[in-house]
Structure formats: structure tokens, C-alpha cells
Amino acid sequence: MDLEIVARIKGKDGTMIEKTVRIDGAIPNVYDFDLSTKDRFLKDLGELEQAVLSARNQMAEGLAENYLGTVSKKTGIRRNSPRRTSVETEIWKDI
């Protein structure tokens, strides 16, 4: 069976960042899941778990890249933002 995970970050203004990960043949077919012994069940369950974790990690990495890519395109925000006050400068100086 194929595994597909879709994640979306939705802004209040309607903007959306989306990432889809699809892995073909990643998990055992539900009819092929072997329930005859505990070891076989755990083997199939392990395959399912590994496929889901792998897809989740790929999705999270891709979603973060898409998000940061979108943020990096908004360079005008810094140039147009008001100057920091002396208090803000003191707070943020070590960061």
C-alpha cells in the first residue's frame, strides 16, 4: 500500500504553506498483515511504523524548508520596520 502524508500551515490571512510526502509500497497491505504469530505481527507492525516515521520526518523537513523559504522572501519587512528603541536594542543585543 502507498503512504501519503499532507501537512498545511494556514495563516489567518488565508496564506497556506503545504507539503505532501508520498511513499509508494511503503506499508503492508491490510490483507497481508500477518496475525498468525506475535513475531510476524510485530514484524509487519514495525514495517508500518518505520514507513510512517520516515514519511513524517520527510514531511516535517520539507514543510520547514517551505516555511523558511517563504519567510526569507519577505525581506522588505525588515527594511520597512521601525527602528528599535534603546530598550529593545538592550533586550535583543545578545541574540
Phi and psi restraints in degrees (value plus and minus 20) as a CYANA .aco file:
   2 ASP   PHI    -113.4   -73.4
   2 ASP   PSI     129.5   169.5
   3 LEU   PHI    -137.5   -97.5
   3 LEU   PSI     109.8   149.8
   4 GLU   PHI    -153.9  -113.9
   4 GLU   PSI     108.3   148.3
   5 ILE   PHI    -141.8  -101.8
   5 ILE   PSI     111.4   151.4
   6 VAL   PHI    -141.6  -101.6
   6 VAL   PSI     111.0   151.0
   7 ALA   PHI    -147.6  -107.6
   7 ALA   PSI     122.1   162.1
   8 ARG   PHI    -153.8  -113.8
   8 ARG   PSI     119.6   159.6
   9 ILE   PHI    -130.2   -90.2
   9 ILE   PSI      98.7   138.7
  10 LYS   PHI    -131.7   -91.7
  10 LYS   PSI     109.2   149.2
  11 GLY   PHI    -108.8   -68.8
  11 GLY   PSI     139.1   179.1
  12 LYS   PHI     -83.6   -43.6
  12 LYS   PSI     -44.4    -4.4
  13 ASP   PHI    -106.5   -66.5
  13 ASP   PSI     -15.6    24.4
  14 GLY   PHI      75.7   115.7
  14 GLY   PSI     -26.0    14.0
  15 THR   PHI     -88.9   -48.9
  15 THR   PSI     130.5   170.5
  16 MET   PHI    -164.6  -124.6
  16 MET   PSI     115.6   155.6
  17 ILE   PHI    -136.3   -96.3
  17 ILE   PSI     109.5   149.5
  18 GLU   PHI    -153.1  -113.1
  18 GLU   PSI     126.7   166.7
  19 LYS   PHI    -159.8  -119.8
  19 LYS   PSI     112.6   152.6
  20 THR   PHI    -141.3  -101.3
  20 THR   PSI     113.6   153.6
  21 VAL   PHI    -141.8  -101.8
  21 VAL   PSI     110.5   150.5
  22 ARG   PHI    -149.4  -109.4
  22 ARG   PSI     109.9   149.9
  23 ILE   PHI    -143.4  -103.4
  23 ILE   PSI      93.5   133.5
  24 ASP   PHI     -95.8   -55.8
  24 ASP   PSI     114.5   154.5
  25 GLY   PHI      44.6    84.6
  25 GLY   PSI       7.1    47.1
  26 ALA   PHI     -98.7   -58.7
  26 ALA   PSI     -48.1    -8.1
  27 ILE   PHI    -146.1  -106.1
  27 ILE   PSI     133.2   173.2
  28 PRO   PHI     -84.4   -44.4
  28 PRO   PSI     124.3   164.3
  29 ASN   PHI     -81.3   -41.3
  29 ASN   PSI     123.5   163.5
  30 VAL   PHI     -79.7   -39.7
  30 VAL   PSI     -48.8    -8.8
  31 TYR   PHI    -101.8   -61.8
  31 TYR   PSI     -36.7     3.3
  32 ASP   PHI    -114.7   -74.7
  32 ASP   PSI     -26.0    14.0
  33 PHE   PHI     -80.9   -40.9
  33 PHE   PSI     101.6   141.6
  34 ASP   PHI    -110.6   -70.6
  34 ASP   PSI      89.8   129.8
  35 LEU   PHI    -123.5   -83.5
  35 LEU   PSI     -10.2    29.8
  36 SER   PHI     -88.7   -48.7
  36 SER   PSI     -54.0   -14.0
  37 THR   PHI    -158.2  -118.2
  37 THR   PSI     141.6   181.6
  38 LYS   PHI     -82.7   -42.7
  38 LYS   PSI     -62.3   -22.3
  39 ASP   PHI     -83.0   -43.0
  39 ASP   PSI     -62.4   -22.4
  40 ARG   PHI     -88.0   -48.0
  40 ARG   PSI     -59.0   -19.0
  41 PHE   PHI     -81.6   -41.6
  41 PHE   PSI     -66.7   -26.7
  42 LEU   PHI     -84.3   -44.3
  42 LEU   PSI     -54.1   -14.1
  43 LYS   PHI     -83.6   -43.6
  43 LYS   PSI     -68.8   -28.8
  44 ASP   PHI     -85.9   -45.9
  44 ASP   PSI     -59.4   -19.4
  45 LEU   PHI     -84.1   -44.1
  45 LEU   PSI     -58.3   -18.3
  46 GLY   PHI     -83.2   -43.2
  46 GLY   PSI     -61.1   -21.1
  47 GLU   PHI     -81.5   -41.5
  47 GLU   PSI     -63.6   -23.6
  48 LEU   PHI     -81.8   -41.8
  48 LEU   PSI     -67.4   -27.4
  49 GLU   PHI     -82.3   -42.3
  49 GLU   PSI     -64.0   -24.0
  50 GLN   PHI     -83.5   -43.5
  50 GLN   PSI     -60.9   -20.9
  51 ALA   PHI     -84.4   -44.4
  51 ALA   PSI     -62.7   -22.7
  52 VAL   PHI     -86.3   -46.3
  52 VAL   PSI     -63.7   -23.7
  53 LEU   PHI     -84.6   -44.6
  53 LEU   PSI     -61.1   -21.1
  54 SER   PHI     -82.9   -42.9
  54 SER   PSI     -66.3   -26.3
  55 ALA   PHI     -84.3   -44.3
  55 ALA   PSI     -61.1   -21.1
  56 ARG   PHI     -81.3   -41.3
  56 ARG   PSI     -63.5   -23.5
  57 ASN   PHI     -84.7   -44.7
  57 ASN   PSI     -62.4   -22.4
  58 GLN   PHI     -82.6   -42.6
  58 GLN   PSI     -62.2   -22.2
  59 MET   PHI     -85.2   -45.2
  59 MET   PSI     -65.5   -25.5
  60 ALA   PHI     -83.7   -43.7
  60 ALA   PSI     -61.9   -21.9
  61 GLU   PHI     -84.0   -44.0
  61 GLU   PSI     -65.9   -25.9
  62 GLY   PHI     -86.0   -46.0
  62 GLY   PSI     -58.9   -18.9
  63 LEU   PHI     -86.1   -46.1
  63 LEU   PSI     -61.8   -21.8
  64 ALA   PHI     -83.4   -43.4
  64 ALA   PSI     -61.8   -21.8
  65 GLU   PHI     -82.2   -42.2
  65 GLU   PSI     -64.6   -24.6
  66 ASN   PHI     -82.1   -42.1
  66 ASN   PSI     -63.0   -23.0
  67 TYR   PHI     -83.4   -43.4
  67 TYR   PSI     -69.8   -29.8
  68 LEU   PHI     -86.5   -46.5
  68 LEU   PSI     -53.0   -13.0
  69 GLY   PHI     -83.9   -43.9
  69 GLY   PSI     -60.3   -20.3
  70 THR   PHI     -86.8   -46.8
  70 THR   PSI     -62.1   -22.1
  71 VAL   PHI     -83.1   -43.1
  71 VAL   PSI     -61.2   -21.2
  72 SER   PHI     -87.4   -47.4
  72 SER   PSI     -42.3    -2.3
  73 LYS   PHI     -95.5   -55.5
  73 LYS   PSI     -33.7     6.3
  74 LYS   PHI    -115.1   -75.1
  74 LYS   PSI      30.8    70.8
  75 THR   PHI     -88.4   -48.4
  75 THR   PSI     -43.6    -3.6
  76 GLY   PHI     -83.5   -43.5
  76 GLY   PSI     -42.3    -2.3
  77 ILE   PHI     -82.2   -42.2
  77 ILE   PSI     -64.9   -24.9
  78 ARG   PHI     -86.5   -46.5
  78 ARG   PSI     -62.8   -22.8
  79 ARG   PHI     -85.8   -45.8
  79 ARG   PSI     -51.5   -11.5
  80 ASN   PHI    -115.9   -75.9
  80 ASN   PSI     -23.6    16.4
  81 SER   PHI     -96.2   -56.2
  81 SER   PSI     131.2   171.2
  82 PRO   PHI     -86.5   -46.5
  82 PRO   PSI     135.3   175.3
  83 ARG   PHI     -84.2   -44.2
  83 ARG   PSI     129.8   169.8
  84 ARG   PHI     -94.9   -54.9
  84 ARG   PSI     126.5   166.5
  85 THR   PHI     -98.7   -58.7
  85 THR   PSI     149.1   189.1
  86 SER   PHI     -82.6   -42.6
  86 SER   PSI     -54.1   -14.1
  87 VAL   PHI     -85.7   -45.7
  87 VAL   PSI     -65.4   -25.4
  88 GLU   PHI     -83.7   -43.7
  88 GLU   PSI     -60.7   -20.7
  89 THR   PHI     -81.0   -41.0
  89 THR   PSI     -62.2   -22.2
  90 GLU   PHI     -84.5   -44.5
  90 GLU   PSI     -61.2   -21.2
  91 ILE   PHI     -85.5   -45.5
  91 ILE   PSI     -62.3   -22.3
  92 TRP   PHI    -114.1   -74.1
  92 TRP   PSI     -18.2    21.8
  93 LYS   PHI     -83.9   -43.9
  93 LYS   PSI     -51.3   -11.3
  94 ASP   PHI    -110.4   -70.4
  94 ASP   PSI     -20.5    19.5
